[in-house]
Amino acid sequence: MKIGAAHSLPVQRMLKKAGIHLLHNEHTLVDLAEQTINVVGVGDLWNRECCPDQAFAGLEEQYPTILLSHNPDTKTELATYPWQLMLSGHTHGGQVYLPGLGAPLAPVKDKKYVRGLHRLGDRWLHISKGVGNLNGLRFNCRPEVSLLEIS
């Protein structure tokens, strides 16, 4: 078992029991509004479970790709793979957001990408603040549920 992975096992079992397929270093094709898209999910970066070669193996590149990666720091590691939109969380928006300083406590290396929608060349990265928190703490960082319209 990888470091820190034990806490995710109950969540994985709960999702499986609910009939929800977890995209863990794999991809699937989804038909939405008469459009076929790839949805790729990678494992957790900090637990050394992010295996993009495995996740993207056999991907049908003629379709647009949405990448699900919990930690936005993977954007650099996954830059050579074919995706157009990456959806992330992990940061809780920094939980503590200070005007002029940003989110100094955000658990990411690249503090520029802590929340919101960002353009990365011809790609997009969206980082949700989510609804959770660590130790019950949020300051100037309201929880959110995001709705993105993709065309």
Secondary structure by P-SEA (a helix, b strand, c coil): cccccccaaaaaaaaaaacccccccbbbbbbcccbbbbbbbbccccccccccccccccccccbbbbbbbcccccccccccccccbbbbccccccccccccccccccccccccccccccccccbbbbbbccccccccccccbbbbbbbbbcc
